[in-house]
């Protein structure tokens, strides 16, 4: 049996893809850095090799003998003031992986992109046909994700490369060890420490369902296509309410006006900058969360045969995990 390689297996999505592949009886190999947090995959019977997405020789070695590649490596630190690491991982790393995969002639390459690469639609609901159309307003984090996906789809067309992109929504569920940028908000709501909500949100999906969609994309996805992977739109108000209810505490009742959200985020950026710390609640992230359209997900359901669970189940699982593991989860988001 040919091996299956997961890149970014120490991350939230990558670890769940790895787990499900193992559960499916696949022969799985993962590529790790020496500094990777491996607690999400330590219990799995898999092959482990070491390297980096910016070391093309290590990528070739890891891909040797593999038919399928799942690319889940991503740097999610949208708040970085020096954004060069985002481009090194999210753009250059992906390009290196494609070059290596083309050379070793893999049969399937599934790329975990993001729903933010889908353009805004004046009708209020976007889909995969909507081209990204707010470049001038977008922060570098989103620009690098858009650039990566664009290059990926062009590469698939120009090189007859077997690539399929999954535009993953905001993910929730158990096993978020790293943690992701959404973890602290959910945990704060579950602990009763979220005094307000603000208008905004995004397409959301359970992490188990997102991982299953990636695996279905390998089997049923059309080469050179992208698929939005989300169960439904979830506002911050509903997210915080679901998290609080799951933990048995009162949800936030007050809606903070948008201008006040920007004030709070701006002050936090100034304070953390002087402290030499990173700030997940930054102006760029707040701005994006208030701009994103709802997105139609019929394409993934119809073409991939994907049927996600209600997002409410995944929020409950996330709260249970966070409350049980909050002592071991640090508050600083790392790249996968």
Secondary structure by P-SEA (a helix, b strand, c coil): cbbbbbcccccaaaaaaaaaaaaaccbbbbbbccccccccccccbbbbbbbccccaaaaaaaaccccbbbbccccccccccccccccccccaaaaaaaaaaaaacccbbbbbcccccbbbbccccccccccccccccccaaaaaaaaaaaaaaaaaaaaccbbbbbbccccccccccccccaaaaaaaaaacccccccccccbbbbaaaaaaaaaaaaccccccbbbbbccccccaaaaaaaaaaaaccccccccccaaaaaaaaaaaaaaaaaacccccccaaaaaaaaccccccccccccccccccccaaaaaaaaaaaaaacccccccccccc
